[in-house]
Amino acid sequence: TREPEFPAGPASGAAQPTKRPFIDRQIFESARDFDERLAFITARFGPPPDTEAEAMRQAALSMVWANQKHLGCRYPLAVERLIGSKKFVATGMAVHGELRSSAAM
């Protein structure tokens, strides 16, 4: 499955996306992953929200998107629809190893 395309972040030389409330780079996130998450939020939700509750909701949904993309996590269908999810393929080696071992059984 092909991943949705989002505007390029600073890692690709483009301009820095607008700072958004409650969106900070996590200690485990590479600059590229963080830039992709910011680009996802901007593409999916538009300009920064006016309310704190909506800003927190968008921040949480951006982590759902990142977890699906990078770790292969799954969420209830209603949550996946909020982020416009199509099934992502996990990129983590541990996930691939587990899938291979379960297929060998």
Rosetta blueprint (number, residue, H / E / L):
1 T L
2 R L
3 E L
4 P L
5 E L
6 F L
7 P L
8 A L
9 G L
10 P H
11 A H
12 S H
13 G L
14 A L
15 A L
16 Q L
17 P L
18 T L
19 K L
20 R L
21 P L
22 F L
23 I L
24 D L
25 R L
26 Q L
27 I L
28 F L
29 E L
30 S L
31 A H
32 R H
33 D H
34 F H
35 D H
36 E H
37 R H
38 L H
39 A H
40 F H
41 I H
42 T H
43 A H
44 R H
45 F H
46 G L
47 P L
48 P L
49 P L
50 D L
51 T L
52 E H
53 A H
54 E H
55 A H
56 M H
57 R H
58 Q H
59 A H
60 A H
61 L H
62 S H
63 M H
64 V H
65 W H
66 A H
67 N H
68 Q H
69 K H
70 H H
71 L H
72 G L
73 C L
74 R L
75 Y L
76 P L
77 L H
78 A H
79 V H
80 E H
81 R H
82 L H
83 I L
84 G L
85 S L
86 K L
87 K L
88 F L
89 V L
90 A L
91 T L
92 G L
93 M H
94 A H
95 V H
96 H H
97 G H
98 E H
99 L H
100 R H
101 S H
102 S H
103 A H
104 A H
105 M L
